[in-house]
C-alpha cells in the first residue's frame, strides 16, 4: 500500500440522491433544485442529482425528471443519476443524462432484499443497461455495497467483495465505488480491502470509497483511503442519508467533515466548506432537524 497521499481529490456529492431518498419529510421539487444549485455554488463539481428507481421503491424521488429539467444539465458540473435497469435508463436517455450509476451488492442477502435478484442475477440485469448506456455515449459508475459487513450474513470475505467488484467494473464501468453500507469498516480493514483490489488489478485510479458513520469511523476510514492514494470520495452534505434495507445504518460521511480534514492536510478539493455548511444548515431547517455533521454544527455556533 502506498503512503503517498494525493495532492487533490474529487468529492462525489450524494446528498441530493442518497441523502434525501429515505427522508420521511417530503422535500418540494423547488427545494431539491435549490439544494443542488447551492451545492454547485460551494465548489462541488460532481453531484448525484436523483434516481430513476421505480417510485414505489423510492417515493421521495418521483420528481426526478422535473429536478433534472430545472437544474439545466449542461455546464461544468456533472449530475450523475442512479439507474437500476433498462427502464430507468430509458428515462435517463430521455432526460439527457450523460453520467449514470448502477448499484450492486457483494452479498446474496442484500442482493435479494435490494434488487430481488441473486448476486449472479444482478450482473444479468446490469449488463444490457451498461451496454446500452455506453452505446449512448454515457459514462457509467458502479457501486458495490455491503463491502465490510451484511446485517444478515455478518462479515463479508475480502475475496468475495473483490470478485463482485471486479465483475461490476468489467461490465464497462469507468469507476467502482466501494461501499461500507453499515459503517462497519475500520482503517485496517480499509487498507486490507484496497490492497486486495489493487492486487486484482483495480487500483486507486479507478476506485472510490463510500463510508457511513454508524460507528464514528467514516473520517478515520477516509484517512486510510487517502493513504492508499484514493482520489474520489463519496460524501453527503450535512451527513444526510442512510439505507432502508440495512437496519442500523447511519448517515453518510458528512461532506463538510471530509473537506475540513482535506483542507487541514493541504489536499485540494475545490469546495468552500463554510459555504457548504450554510447550505446544509438550510436543508436541515427544511427537514426540521439539526445536521449530524460536526463541522456544520461547529461553524453554525460561531458568531456571525
Secondary structure as UniProt FT lines:
FT   STRAND          10..13
FT   HELIX           15..19
FT   TURN            20..22
FT   HELIX           29..41
FT   TURN            42..43
FT   STRAND          46..47
FT   STRAND          50..51
FT   TURN            55..57
FT   HELIX           59..61
FT   TURN            62..63
FT   HELIX           64..71
FT   STRAND          81..82
FT   HELIX           86..94
FT   TURN            95..96
FT   STRAND          99..105
FT   HELIX           108..115
FT   HELIX           119..135
FT   TURN            136..137
FT   STRAND          139..145
FT   TURN            151..153
FT   HELIX           158..170
FT   TURN            171..172
FT   STRAND          175..180
FT   TURN            181..182
FT   HELIX           187..199
FT   TURN            200..201
FT   TURN            204..206
FT   STRAND          207..212
FT   TURN            214..215
FT   HELIX           218..227
FT   TURN            228..229
FT   STRAND          232..236
FT   HELIX           237..239
FT   TURN            244..245
FT   TURN            247..248
FT   HELIX           255..265
FT   HELIX           273..287
FT   HELIX           294..301
//
